Amino acid sequence: MEFEARTIAALAIENPQAIPTLERLGIDYCCGGSATVEDACRRAGVDPSELRTLVGAPGRPEGRDWERESLAALVGFIQETHHAYTREAIVALLPLAAKVLGRHGENHPETRTVEELVRRLGDDLGPHLSKEERVLFPYIVSLEAAAASGRRPDSCFGTVRNPVRMMMAEHEAVRGILVELRQVTGGYVPPGDSCASFQALYAGLKELEADLHRHIHLENNILFPRALALEEGRPAGDR
């Protein structure tokens, strides 16, 4: 398939080394993963040929291939790595945003918007992570365990497509907050008169954004499609 015609999610899955480049160029590969490389580049104002040159030939580094590992392993990785990090980051960033607002709000009114957005992000992500861990993820793990018997485990939501649709909608809401944060902070660039706390806040928000992009990519583009295919008895690559 031509480079420009493949999906941006497929590029990120097959060539994980490309993810830092996608982040730097502002190309959405998580919530917008179904877009073609050409469309994703156009939205980000990037020439597809430039991206092709920067990412080079597809190739997976040494490490875990989440298209081949068990769903249970992927769920465990998401919880232990991304969910744990997200909770720790929100706990640290909420008081830091309030502190920066208190000290710099008069000269930098944008810090009020930043503080409000960080609170919204925490309010959205807390229940979201809990729903995944208590409802959706256990079902996906049990679905995989029951696959050999040809039975579907019981659930309170019918098909897995229902909670997946809800989680993806919530991912999109989180993406919207991240877009607002990036805009109001000027790309997480602290002002010239910023103190150490101001700089730490923006650095922490930038790191959280990048981790959430990777987190959502693993769920939207790998975990959820594989779970849907498994429940429906389709080959994993048939999406």
Secondary structure, DSSP 8 states (H G I E B T S, - for coil): --GGGSBHHHHHHH-GGGHHHHHHHT---STTTTSBHHHHHHHHT--HHHHHHHH-S----SS--TTTS-HHHHHHHIIIIIIHHHHHHHHHHHHHHHHHHHHHTTT-THHHHHHHHHHHHHHHHHHHHHHIIIIIHHHHHHHHHHGGGT-----SSSSTHHHHHHHHHHHHHHHHHHHHHHHHTTTT---TT--HHHHHHHHHHHHHHHHHHHHHHHIIIIIHHHHHHHHHT--TT--
